[in-house]
Amino acid sequence: MTDTIVKSEEKRRALTSSTLSFTVCFAVWTIFSIIGIKIKAQLGLSDTQFGILVATPILTGSLSRLFLGIWTDQFGGRIVFTIQMLATSVAAYLLTLVSTYEMFLVAALGVGLAGGSFAVGVAYVSRWYPKNQQGTALGIFGMGNVGAAITNFAAPLLLVAMNGQWQGVAQVYSVILFITAVLFFFFAKDDPVHAAHKAEGKEHPSFLKQLEPMKNLQVWRFSLYYFFVFGAYVALALWLPRYYVGAYGLELTTAGLLAAMYALPGSIFRALGGFLSDKYGARRVMYWTFIASVTCTFIMSYPATDYRVAGIEGPIEFNVTIPLELFVFLTIVLGFFMSLGKAAVYKHIPVYYPDHVGSVGGTVGLIGGLGGFVLPIVFGVMNDLIGVWTSCFMLLTVLIGIALTWMHFTVIKLEKEQNPALRGPRNLPELEGMDA
């Protein structure tokens, strides 16, 4: 009984410390959404240069997930998470010492390491829980995405307290992350799998060994799922303020508030997604996610149309698209189901790849993170080329449709392999002596 209590306490400690650490990391990862505006004014950057600066941490945070995940499988999450946070805190502090655009980009590369913490945490947390609890545990951990909302609310207030000096904001973030790293190292423990390997004197699996699952098409299918549920989530969180201003003519403050109404459910319901995946199965939750999402994006794809009609005092021009109230409601629904889907994708990974959670989770997270980097750029290009604001949702509808179709036919194939009788005729045979 005592061992069970101690083990339960250790699990809660691992989950709590990891979630809090990931929240701080995610807040640091998105710091440029606030201080980037000050840096743009300081350096006189163009919009293109500003976009590259803001996107650089997203890109490096995505790319780093693969090797950080593999190192977690090799050396354990406790040490990798600590080093990752310490390195990021140093980069955040060095950011305040640079003065040229090129050096800002270099510093942003280091700050982007904060985004790689997700792959570390997934591998670390999953090893503390049995399969029937991993979805819930990873869903709770994934709620650390709320760090982006914390930055959006807290960083502007901190900026005011620092008399508009963005350097002070970055330094405070750096110190907080450094303290978080130290506390994590002393309060967290080695996960059971890594501790057992150390006790038995087993060698760490090689880097190439950890890459073996990449040969499986299934890993890339999971990556496509995450490209939408996470990558498109991040992309829309960045794009929606601009969309509201351009398509509906709203003030920026109002646009930001409405965009937050989409982003918040996209984070806080991730734990619910994990719970539902444990209870009903991750595959079923993915069906719910894709069907609801493709319905929302299809309706939101209705193109805005300019009309000119005769009026008493001359021609009247107006624009028709779906009502703003309906659009906002659909974004909330979309964010909610994306949140469920993010948890469901990662429920699959420790079940199918228990010995390669870091590498597979890192790959899936990498592809998903790249979605957050690539899609906003594609949205802008499409808008410039065809001039239709809703083209971004047309693209997402196609993307979700491909993912849903691929998943559905894969499920049918697996069911036929597991139940050969399903390969035969679908009509039931007629039985003698039975009425038609």
C-alpha positions as a Markdown table, in Angstrom:
| # | Residue | x | y | z |
|---|---|---|---|---|
| 1 | Met | 0.0 | 0.0 | 0.0 |
| 2 | Thr | 2.8 | 2.4 | 0.9 |
| 3 | Asp | 4.6 | 1.7 | -2.5 |
| 4 | Thr | 1.4 | 2.4 | -4.3 |
| 5 | Ile | 1.0 | 5.8 | -2.5 |
| 6 | Val | 4.6 | 6.7 | -3.1 |
| 7 | Lys | 4.3 | 5.7 | -6.8 |
| 8 | Ser | 1.1 | 7.8 | -7.2 |
| 9 | Glu | 2.8 | 10.8 | -5.6 |
| 10 | Glu | 5.8 | 10.4 | -7.9 |
| 11 | Lys | 3.5 | 10.3 | -10.9 |
| 12 | Arg | 1.7 | 13.4 | -9.8 |
| 13 | Arg | 5.0 | 15.2 | -9.1 |
| 14 | Ala | 6.3 | 14.2 | -12.6 |
| 15 | Leu | 3.1 | 15.4 | -14.3 |
| 16 | Thr | 2.8 | 18.7 | -12.3 |
| 17 | Ser | 6.5 | 19.7 | -12.6 |
| 18 | Ser | 6.5 | 18.9 | -16.4 |
| 19 | Thr | 3.2 | 20.8 | -17.0 |
| 20 | Leu | 4.4 | 23.9 | -15.2 |
| 21 | Ser | 7.8 | 23.7 | -16.9 |
| 22 | Phe | 6.1 | 23.4 | -20.3 |
| 23 | Thr | 3.8 | 26.3 | -19.6 |
| 24 | Val | 6.8 | 28.5 | -18.8 |
| 25 | Cys | 8.6 | 27.3 | -22.0 |
| 26 | Phe | 5.6 | 28.0 | -24.1 |
| 27 | Ala | 5.3 | 31.5 | -22.7 |
| 28 | Val | 8.9 | 32.1 | -23.6 |
| 29 | Trp | 8.5 | 30.5 | -27.0 |
| 30 | Thr | 5.8 | 33.1 | -27.9 |
| 31 | Ile | 7.5 | 36.2 | -26.4 |
| 32 | Phe | 8.2 | 37.8 | -29.8 |
| 33 | Ser | 4.4 | 38.3 | -30.2 |
| 34 | Ile | 4.8 | 41.1 | -27.7 |
| 35 | Ile | 8.4 | 42.3 | -27.7 |
| 36 | Gly | 8.8 | 41.8 | -31.4 |
| 37 | Ile | 6.7 | 44.9 | -32.0 |
| 38 | Lys | 9.1 | 47.0 | -30.0 |
| 39 | Ile | 12.1 | 45.4 | -31.8 |
| 40 | Lys | 10.5 | 46.2 | -35.2 |
| 41 | Ala | 10.2 | 49.9 | -34.2 |
| 42 | Gln | 13.7 | 50.0 | -32.8 |
| 43 | Leu | 15.4 | 48.5 | -35.9 |
| 44 | Gly | 12.9 | 50.0 | -38.5 |
| 45 | Leu | 12.2 | 46.5 | -39.9 |
| 46 | Ser | 10.0 | 45.9 | -42.9 |
| 47 | Asp | 6.9 | 43.6 | -42.5 |
| 48 | Thr | 8.8 | 40.8 | -44.2 |
| 49 | Gln | 11.8 | 41.1 | -41.8 |
| 50 | Phe | 9.4 | 41.3 | -38.9 |
| 51 | Gly | 7.6 | 38.1 | -40.0 |
| 52 | Ile | 10.9 | 36.2 | -40.3 |
| 53 | Leu | 12.0 | 37.4 | -36.8 |
| 54 | Val | 8.7 | 36.3 | -35.2 |
| 55 | Ala | 8.6 | 33.0 | -37.1 |
| 56 | Thr | 12.2 | 32.0 | -36.4 |
| 57 | Pro | 11.5 | 30.7 | -32.8 |
| 58 | Ile | 8.5 | 28.7 | -34.2 |
| 59 | Leu | 10.7 | 27.1 | -36.8 |
| 60 | Thr | 13.6 | 26.2 | -34.5 |
| 61 | Gly | 11.2 | 25.0 | -31.8 |
| 62 | Ser | 9.7 | 22.6 | -34.3 |
| 63 | Leu | 13.0 | 21.3 | -35.7 |
| 64 | Ser | 14.5 | 20.8 | -32.3 |
| 65 | Arg | 11.7 | 18.4 | -31.2 |
| 66 | Leu | 13.2 | 15.5 | -33.1 |
| 67 | Phe | 16.6 | 15.4 | -31.5 |
| 68 | Leu | 15.4 | 16.5 | -28.1 |
| 69 | Gly | 12.8 | 13.7 | -28.2 |
| 70 | Ile | 15.5 | 11.2 | -29.1 |
| 71 | Trp | 17.9 | 12.4 | -26.4 |
| 72 | Thr | 15.0 | 12.0 | -23.9 |
| 73 | Asp | 14.7 | 8.4 | -24.9 |
| 74 | Gln | 18.5 | 8.0 | -24.6 |
| 75 | Phe | 19.3 | 10.0 | -21.4 |
| 76 | Gly | 15.9 | 10.5 | -19.7 |
| 77 | Gly | 13.6 | 13.5 | -19.5 |
| 78 | Arg | 14.9 | 14.9 | -16.2 |
| 79 | Ile | 18.3 | 15.9 | -17.4 |
| 80 | Val | 17.3 | 16.8 | -21.0 |
| 81 | Phe | 14.4 | 19.0 | -19.9 |
| 82 | Thr | 16.7 | 20.8 | -17.4 |
| 83 | Ile | 19.5 | 21.4 | -20.0 |
| 84 | Gln | 17.0 | 22.5 | -22.6 |
| 85 | Met | 15.4 | 25.1 | -20.2 |
| 86 | Leu | 18.9 | 26.4 | -19.0 |
| 87 | Ala | 20.0 | 26.8 | -22.6 |
| 88 | Thr | 16.8 | 28.7 | -23.6 |
| 89 | Ser | 17.1 | 31.0 | -20.5 |
| 90 | Val | 20.6 | 31.9 | -21.6 |
| 91 | Ala | 19.4 | 32.6 | -25.1 |
| 92 | Ala | 16.6 | 34.8 | -23.8 |
| 93 | Tyr | 19.0 | 36.8 | -21.8 |
| 94 | Leu | 21.5 | 37.2 | -24.6 |
| 95 | Leu | 18.7 | 38.5 | -26.7 |
| 96 | Thr | 18.8 | 41.7 | -24.7 |
| 97 | Leu | 22.5 | 42.3 | -25.6 |
| 98 | Val | 22.3 | 42.2 | -29.4 |
| 99 | Ser | 21.8 | 45.2 | -31.6 |
| 100 | Thr | 21.7 | 44.0 | -35.2 |
| 101 | Tyr | 19.0 | 42.2 | -37.1 |
| 102 | Glu | 21.2 | 39.3 | -37.9 |
| 103 | Met | 22.2 | 38.8 | -34.3 |
| 104 | Phe | 18.5 | 39.0 | -33.3 |
| 105 | Leu | 17.8 | 36.1 | -35.6 |
| 106 | Val | 20.6 | 34.1 | -34.1 |
| 107 | Ala | 19.3 | 34.8 | -30.6 |
| 108 | Ala | 15.8 | 33.9 | -31.8 |
| 109 | Leu | 17.2 | 30.5 | -32.8 |
| 110 | Gly | 18.1 | 29.9 | -29.2 |
| 111 | Val | 14.8 | 31.1 | -27.8 |
| 112 | Gly | 13.1 | 28.7 | -30.2 |
| 113 | Leu | 14.5 | 25.8 | -28.2 |
| 114 | Ala | 11.7 | 26.5 | -25.8 |
| 115 | Gly | 9.3 | 25.0 | -28.3 |
| 116 | Gly | 11.2 | 21.7 | -28.3 |
| 117 | Ser | 10.2 | 21.1 | -24.6 |
| 118 | Phe | 7.0 | 19.5 | -25.8 |
| 119 | Ala | 8.8 | 16.4 | -27.2 |
| 120 | Val | 10.8 | 16.1 | -24.0 |
| 121 | Gly | 7.7 | 16.3 | -21.8 |
| 122 | Val | 5.7 | 13.8 | -23.8 |
| 123 | Ala | 8.4 | 11.1 | -23.6 |
| 124 | Tyr | 9.0 | 11.8 | -19.9 |
| 125 | Val | 5.4 | 11.9 | -18.7 |
| 126 | Ser | 4.2 | 8.9 | -20.8 |
| 127 | Arg | 6.7 | 6.7 | -19.0 |
| 128 | Trp | 5.1 | 7.3 | -15.6 |
| 129 | Tyr | 1.6 | 6.1 | -16.6 |
| 130 | Pro | 0.0 | 2.9 | -17.8 |
| 131 | Lys | -1.5 | 2.9 | -21.3 |
| 132 | Asn | -5.1 | 3.4 | -20.1 |
| 133 | Gln | -4.0 | 6.7 | -18.4 |
| 134 | Gln | -1.5 | 8.1 | -20.8 |
| 135 | Gly | -4.1 | 10.0 | -22.8 |
| 136 | Thr | -5.3 | 11.9 | -19.8 |
| 137 | Ala | -1.8 | 12.5 | -18.5 |
| 138 | Leu | -0.5 | 13.8 | -21.8 |
| 139 | Gly | -3.7 | 15.9 | -22.3 |
| 140 | Ile | -3.0 | 17.6 | -18.9 |
| 141 | Phe | 0.6 | 18.1 | -19.9 |
| 142 | Gly | -0.4 | 19.6 | -23.2 |
| 143 | Met | -2.4 | 22.3 | -21.5 |
| 144 | Gly | 0.9 | 24.0 | -21.1 |
| 145 | Asn | 0.0 | 25.6 | -24.4 |
| 146 | Val | -1.8 | 28.1 | -22.3 |
| 147 | Gly | 1.6 | 29.7 | -21.8 |
| 148 | Ala | 0.9 | 31.6 | -25.1 |
| 149 | Ala | -2.2 | 33.2 | -23.5 |
| 150 | Ile | -0.1 | 34.0 | -20.4 |
| 151 | Thr | 2.4 | 35.9 | -22.5 |
| 152 | Asn | -0.4 | 37.8 | -24.3 |
| 153 | Phe | -1.9 | 38.9 | -21.0 |
| 154 | Ala | 1.2 | 39.3 | -18.8 |
| 155 | Ala | 3.9 | 40.6 | -21.1 |
| 156 | Pro | 2.2 | 43.8 | -22.1 |
| 157 | Leu | 1.6 | 44.6 | -18.4 |
| 158 | Leu | 5.3 | 43.8 | -17.7 |
| 159 | Leu | 6.3 | 46.0 | -20.6 |
| 160 | Val | 4.4 | 48.9 | -19.0 |
| 161 | Ala | 6.1 | 48.2 | -15.7 |
| 162 | Met | 9.4 | 48.3 | -17.4 |
| 163 | Asn | 8.7 | 51.7 | -18.9 |
| 164 | Gly | 8.4 | 50.3 | -22.4 |
| 165 | Gln | 11.8 | 48.6 | -22.3 |
| 166 | Trp | 11.4 | 45.2 | -24.0 |
| 167 | Gln | 14.9 | 44.2 | -22.7 |
| 168 | Gly | 13.5 | 44.1 | -19.1 |
| 169 | Val | 10.7 | 41.8 | -20.2 |
| 170 | Ala | 13.1 | 39.3 | -21.8 |
| 171 | Gln | 15.4 | 39.4 | -18.8 |
| 172 | Val | 12.4 | 38.6 | -16.4 |
| 173 | Tyr | 11.4 | 35.7 | -18.7 |
| 174 | Ser | 15.0 | 34.5 | -18.7 |
| 175 | Val | 15.2 | 34.5 | -14.9 |
| 176 | Ile | 11.9 | 32.8 | -14.5 |
| 177 | Leu | 12.9 | 30.0 | -16.9 |
| 178 | Phe | 16.2 | 29.6 | -15.2 |
| 179 | Ile | 14.5 | 29.2 | -11.8 |
| 180 | Thr | 12.0 | 26.8 | -13.3 |
| 181 | Ala | 14.9 | 24.6 | -14.7 |
| 182 | Val | 16.6 | 24.5 | -11.3 |
| 183 | Leu | 13.4 | 23.6 | -9.5 |
| 184 | Phe | 12.5 | 20.9 | -12.0 |
| 185 | Phe | 15.9 | 19.3 | -11.7 |
| 186 | Phe | 15.7 | 19.0 | -7.9 |
| 187 | Phe | 12.0 | 18.1 | -7.6 |
| 188 | Ala | 11.7 | 15.8 | -10.6 |
| 189 | Lys | 12.9 | 12.2 | -10.6 |
| 190 | Asp | 14.2 | 9.9 | -13.4 |
| 191 | Asp | 11.3 | 8.2 | -15.1 |
| 192 | Pro | 10.9 | 4.5 | -14.2 |
| 193 | Val | 12.2 | 3.2 | -17.6 |
| 194 | His | 15.3 | 5.3 | -17.5 |
| 195 | Ala | 15.9 | 4.5 | -13.8 |
| 196 | Ala | 15.6 | 0.8 | -14.6 |
| 197 | His | 18.1 | 1.0 | -17.4 |
| 198 | Lys | 20.6 | 2.8 | -15.1 |
| 199 | Ala | 20.2 | 0.2 | -12.4 |
| 200 | Glu | 20.7 | -2.6 | -14.9 |
| 201 | Gly | 23.6 | -0.9 | -16.6 |
| 202 | Lys | 22.0 | -1.0 | -20.0 |
| 203 | Glu | 23.5 | 1.0 | -22.8 |
| 204 | His | 21.6 | 3.9 | -24.2 |
| 205 | Pro | 19.9 | 3.1 | -27.6 |
| 206 | Ser | 21.9 | 4.8 | -30.4 |
| 207 | Phe | 20.6 | 7.8 | -32.3 |
| 208 | Leu | 20.1 | 5.8 | -35.5 |
| 209 | Lys | 18.3 | 3.1 | -33.6 |
| 210 | Gln | 15.8 | 5.6 | -32.4 |
| 211 | Leu | 15.2 | 6.7 | -36.0 |
| 212 | Glu | 14.0 | 3.2 | -37.1 |
| 213 | Pro | 10.3 | 3.9 | -36.6 |
| 214 | Met | 10.6 | 6.7 | -39.2 |
| 215 | Lys | 10.4 | 3.9 | -41.8 |
| 216 | Asn | 6.8 | 3.3 | -40.9 |
| 217 | Leu | 4.2 | 5.1 | -43.0 |
| 218 | Gln | 2.0 | 5.3 | -39.9 |
| 219 | Val | 4.4 | 7.8 | -38.3 |
| 220 | Trp | 3.9 | 10.2 | -41.2 |
| 221 | Arg | 0.1 | 9.7 | -41.1 |
| 222 | Phe | 0.2 | 10.7 | -37.4 |
| 223 | Ser | 2.3 | 13.7 | -38.5 |
| 224 | Leu | -0.3 | 14.8 | -41.0 |
| 225 | Tyr | -2.9 | 14.7 | -38.3 |
| 226 | Tyr | -0.8 | 16.8 | -36.1 |
| 227 | Phe | 0.1 | 19.2 | -38.9 |
| 228 | Phe | -3.6 | 20.2 | -38.8 |
| 229 | Val | -4.6 | 19.9 | -35.2 |
| 230 | Phe | -1.5 | 21.7 | -33.9 |
| 231 | Gly | 0.1 | 23.4 | -36.9 |
| 232 | Ala | -3.1 | 24.9 | -38.2 |
| 233 | Tyr | -4.1 | 25.8 | -34.7 |
| 234 | Val | -0.9 | 27.9 | -34.3 |
| 235 | Ala | -1.3 | 29.3 | -37.8 |
| 236 | Leu | -4.9 | 30.5 | -37.2 |
| 237 | Ala | -4.0 | 31.9 | -33.9 |
| 238 | Leu | -1.5 | 34.1 | -35.7 |
| 239 | Trp | -3.7 | 34.8 | -38.8 |
| 240 | Leu | -7.1 | 35.4 | -37.3 |
| 241 | Pro | -6.5 | 39.0 | -36.0 |
| 242 | Arg | -5.4 | 40.0 | -39.5 |
| 243 | Tyr | -8.4 | 38.1 | -40.9 |
| 244 | Tyr | -10.9 | 39.9 | -38.7 |
| 245 | Val | -9.5 | 43.3 | -39.7 |
| 246 | Gly | -9.3 | 42.5 | -43.4 |
| 247 | Ala | -12.5 | 40.5 | -43.9 |
| 248 | Tyr | -14.8 | 42.2 | -41.4 |
| 249 | Gly | -13.2 | 45.6 | -40.9 |
| 250 | Leu | -12.9 | 45.3 | -37.2 |
| 251 | Glu | -10.5 | 47.3 | -34.9 |
| 252 | Leu | -7.3 | 45.5 | -34.0 |
| 253 | Thr | -8.2 | 45.3 | -30.3 |
| 254 | Thr | -11.6 | 43.7 | -31.1 |
| 255 | Ala | -9.9 | 41.4 | -33.6 |
| 256 | Gly | -7.4 | 40.3 | -31.0 |
| 257 | Leu | -10.1 | 39.5 | -28.4 |
| 258 | Leu | -12.1 | 37.4 | -30.9 |
| 259 | Ala | -9.0 | 35.6 | -31.9 |
| 260 | Ala | -8.3 | 34.8 | -28.3 |
| 261 | Met | -11.8 | 33.2 | -28.1 |
| 262 | Tyr | -10.5 | 30.7 | -30.7 |
| 263 | Ala | -7.1 | 30.2 | -29.1 |
| 264 | Leu | -8.2 | 29.6 | -25.5 |
| 265 | Pro | -10.4 | 26.5 | -26.1 |
| 266 | Gly | -7.6 | 25.2 | -28.3 |
| 267 | Ser | -5.5 | 24.8 | -25.2 |
| 268 | Ile | -7.6 | 24.3 | -22.1 |
| 269 | Phe | -9.6 | 21.3 | -23.4 |
| 270 | Arg | -6.6 | 19.2 | -24.3 |
| 271 | Ala | -6.9 | 17.3 | -21.0 |
| 272 | Leu | -10.5 | 16.5 | -21.9 |
| 273 | Gly | -9.3 | 15.2 | -25.2 |
| 274 | Gly | -6.9 | 12.9 | -23.4 |
| 275 | Phe | -9.6 | 11.7 | -21.0 |
| 276 | Leu | -12.0 | 10.9 | -23.9 |
| 277 | Ser | -9.2 | 9.1 | -25.8 |
| 278 | Asp | -8.6 | 6.9 | -22.8 |
| 279 | Lys | -12.3 | 6.2 | -22.3 |
| 280 | Tyr | -13.6 | 5.9 | -25.9 |
| 281 | Gly | -10.4 | 5.4 | -27.9 |
| 282 | Ala | -8.1 | 7.9 | -29.7 |
| 283 | Arg | -9.4 | 6.8 | -33.1 |
| 284 | Arg | -13.0 | 7.7 | -32.3 |
| 285 | Val | -11.9 | 11.1 | -31.0 |
| 286 | Met | -9.9 | 11.7 | -34.2 |
| 287 | Tyr | -13.1 | 10.9 | -36.2 |
| 288 | Trp | -15.0 | 13.5 | -34.1 |
| 289 | Thr | -12.2 | 16.0 | -34.6 |
| 290 | Phe | -12.0 | 15.7 | -38.4 |
| 291 | Ile | -15.7 | 15.5 | -39.1 |
| 292 | Ala | -16.4 | 18.6 | -36.9 |
| 293 | Ser | -13.4 | 20.5 | -38.3 |
| 294 | Val | -14.1 | 19.9 | -41.9 |
| 295 | Thr | -17.7 | 20.9 | -41.4 |
| 296 | Cys | -16.6 | 24.2 | -39.7 |
| 297 | Thr | -13.9 | 25.1 | -42.3 |
| 298 | Phe | -16.3 | 24.2 | -45.2 |
| 299 | Ile | -18.9 | 26.7 | -43.9 |
| 300 | Met | -16.1 | 29.3 | -43.2 |
| 301 | Ser | -14.9 | 28.9 | -46.7 |
| 302 | Tyr | -17.9 | 30.7 | -48.1 |
| 303 | Pro | -16.2 | 33.4 | -50.2 |
| 304 | Ala | -16.9 | 37.0 | -49.5 |
| 305 | Thr | -18.6 | 38.7 | -52.4 |
| 306 | Asp | -18.6 | 42.4 | -53.3 |
| 307 | Tyr | -21.9 | 43.8 | -54.5 |
| 308 | Arg | -22.9 | 47.1 | -56.0 |
| 309 | Val | -26.5 | 48.1 | -56.1 |
| 310 | Ala | -28.4 | 51.3 | -57.1 |
| 311 | Gly | -29.3 | 53.6 | -54.2 |
| 312 | Ile | -31.3 | 56.8 | -54.0 |
| 313 | Glu | -28.1 | 58.9 | -53.6 |
| 314 | Gly | -26.0 | 56.7 | -55.9 |
| 315 | Pro | -24.5 | 53.2 | -56.0 |
| 316 | Ile | -24.0 | 51.4 | -52.8 |
| 317 | Glu | -21.1 | 48.9 | -52.3 |
| 318 | Phe | -21.2 | 46.2 | -49.7 |
| 319 | Asn | -19.6 | 42.9 | -48.9 |
| 320 | Val | -21.4 | 39.7 | -48.1 |
| 321 | Thr | -19.8 | 36.8 | -46.1 |
| 322 | Ile | -21.1 | 34.6 | -43.3 |
| 323 | Pro | -22.3 | 36.6 | -40.3 |
| 324 | Leu | -19.6 | 37.6 | -37.8 |
| 325 | Glu | -21.5 | 35.9 | -34.9 |
| 326 | Leu | -21.6 | 32.6 | -36.8 |
| 327 | Phe | -18.0 | 32.9 | -37.8 |
| 328 | Val | -16.8 | 33.5 | -34.2 |
| 329 | Phe | -18.9 | 30.6 | -33.0 |
| 330 | Leu | -17.4 | 28.3 | -35.6 |
| 331 | Thr | -13.9 | 29.3 | -34.6 |
| 332 | Ile | -14.7 | 28.4 | -31.0 |
| 333 | Val | -16.0 | 25.0 | -32.1 |
| 334 | Leu | -13.0 | 24.5 | -34.3 |
| 335 | Gly | -10.5 | 25.4 | -31.5 |
| 336 | Phe | -12.3 | 23.0 | -29.2 |
| 337 | Phe | -12.1 | 20.0 | -31.5 |
| 338 | Met | -8.5 | 20.8 | -32.4 |
| 339 | Ser | -7.8 | 20.7 | -28.7 |
| 340 | Leu | -9.3 | 17.2 | -28.5 |
| 341 | Gly | -7.4 | 16.1 | -31.6 |
| 342 | Lys | -4.0 | 17.2 | -30.3 |
| 343 | Ala | -4.5 | 14.9 | -27.3 |
| 344 | Ala | -5.8 | 12.0 | -29.4 |
| 345 | Val | -2.8 | 12.1 | -31.7 |
| 346 | Tyr | -0.3 | 11.7 | -28.9 |
| 347 | Lys | -2.4 | 9.0 | -27.2 |
| 348 | His | -1.5 | 6.8 | -30.2 |
| 349 | Ile | 2.3 | 7.2 | -29.9 |
| 350 | Pro | 3.1 | 5.5 | -26.6 |
| 351 | Val | 0.7 | 2.7 | -27.5 |
| 352 | Tyr | 2.3 | 1.9 | -30.8 |
| 353 | Tyr | 5.8 | 3.0 | -30.1 |
| 354 | Pro | 6.4 | 2.5 | -26.3 |
| 355 | Asp | 10.2 | 2.3 | -26.8 |
| 356 | His | 10.5 | 5.2 | -29.2 |
| 357 | Val | 8.1 | 7.8 | -27.7 |
| 358 | Gly | 10.8 | 10.5 | -27.9 |
| 359 | Ser | 11.8 | 10.0 | -31.5 |
| 360 | Val | 8.3 | 9.4 | -32.9 |
| 361 | Gly | 6.7 | 12.1 | -30.7 |
| 362 | Gly | 9.5 | 14.4 | -31.7 |
| 363 | Thr | 8.9 | 13.7 | -35.4 |
| 364 | Val | 5.2 | 14.2 | -35.1 |
| 365 | Gly | 5.7 | 17.4 | -33.1 |
| 366 | Leu | 8.3 | 18.6 | -35.6 |
| 367 | Ile | 5.9 | 18.3 | -38.6 |
| 368 | Gly | 3.0 | 19.8 | -36.6 |
| 369 | Gly | 5.2 | 22.8 | -35.6 |
| 370 | Leu | 6.2 | 23.3 | -39.2 |
| 371 | Gly | 2.5 | 23.7 | -40.0 |
| 372 | Gly | 2.5 | 26.7 | -37.6 |
| 373 | Phe | 5.4 | 28.1 | -39.6 |
| 374 | Val | 4.4 | 27.3 | -43.1 |
| 375 | Leu | 0.6 | 27.8 | -43.1 |
| 376 | Pro | 0.5 | 31.5 | -42.2 |
| 377 | Ile | 2.9 | 32.2 | -45.1 |
| 378 | Val | 0.7 | 30.2 | -47.5 |
| 379 | Phe | -2.4 | 32.0 | -46.2 |
| 380 | Gly | -0.8 | 35.3 | -47.1 |
| 381 | Val | 0.4 | 34.2 | -50.5 |
| 382 | Met | -3.0 | 32.8 | -51.4 |
| 383 | Asn | -4.7 | 36.0 | -50.2 |
| 384 | Asp | -2.3 | 38.1 | -52.3 |
| 385 | Leu | -2.7 | 35.9 | -55.4 |
| 386 | Ile | -6.5 | 35.3 | -55.5 |
| 387 | Gly | -7.7 | 38.1 | -53.2 |
| 388 | Val | -10.2 | 35.9 | -51.4 |
| 389 | Trp | -10.0 | 36.1 | -47.6 |
| 390 | Thr | -11.7 | 32.8 | -47.0 |
| 391 | Ser | -9.1 | 30.9 | -49.2 |
| 392 | Cys | -7.3 | 30.0 | -46.0 |
| 393 | Phe | -10.3 | 27.9 | -44.9 |
| 394 | Met | -10.6 | 26.4 | -48.3 |
| 395 | Leu | -7.1 | 25.1 | -48.0 |
| 396 | Leu | -7.8 | 23.8 | -44.5 |
| 397 | Thr | -10.9 | 22.0 | -45.7 |
| 398 | Val | -8.8 | 20.2 | -48.3 |
| 399 | Leu | -6.1 | 19.4 | -45.8 |
| 400 | Ile | -8.6 | 17.9 | -43.3 |
| 401 | Gly | -10.4 | 16.0 | -46.1 |
| 402 | Ile | -7.1 | 14.3 | -47.0 |
| 403 | Ala | -6.4 | 13.4 | -43.4 |
| 404 | Leu | -9.9 | 12.1 | -42.8 |
| 405 | Thr | -9.9 | 10.0 | -46.0 |
| 406 | Trp | -6.5 | 8.6 | -45.3 |
| 407 | Met | -7.4 | 7.7 | -41.8 |
| 408 | His | -10.7 | 6.1 | -42.8 |
| 409 | Phe | -9.3 | 3.9 | -45.5 |
| 410 | Thr | -6.5 | 2.9 | -43.1 |
| 411 | Val | -9.0 | 1.9 | -40.5 |
| 412 | Ile | -11.0 | -0.1 | -43.0 |
| 413 | Lys | -7.9 | -1.9 | -44.1 |
| 414 | Leu | -6.9 | -2.7 | -40.6 |
| 415 | Glu | -10.3 | -4.0 | -39.7 |
| 416 | Lys | -10.2 | -6.4 | -42.8 |
| 417 | Glu | -6.8 | -7.6 | -41.8 |
| 418 | Gln | -8.0 | -8.3 | -38.2 |
| 419 | Asn | -11.3 | -9.8 | -39.3 |
| 420 | Pro | -10.9 | -11.6 | -42.6 |
| 421 | Ala | -14.7 | -12.2 | -42.8 |
| 422 | Leu | -15.1 | -8.5 | -43.6 |
| 423 | Arg | -13.3 | -9.0 | -46.9 |
| 424 | Gly | -16.3 | -11.1 | -48.2 |
| 425 | Pro | -19.6 | -10.0 | -49.6 |
| 426 | Arg | -21.4 | -7.4 | -47.5 |
| 427 | Asn | -24.9 | -8.9 | -48.0 |
| 428 | Leu | -26.0 | -11.3 | -45.3 |
| 429 | Pro | -26.5 | -14.9 | -46.6 |
| 430 | Glu | -30.1 | -16.2 | -46.9 |
| 431 | Leu | -30.9 | -18.8 | -44.2 |
| 432 | Glu | -33.1 | -21.8 | -45.0 |
| 433 | Gly | -36.4 | -21.8 | -43.1 |
| 434 | Met | -36.3 | -18.1 | -42.4 |
| 435 | Asp | -38.8 | -15.6 | -43.8 |
| 436 | Ala | -37.4 | -12.9 | -46.0 |
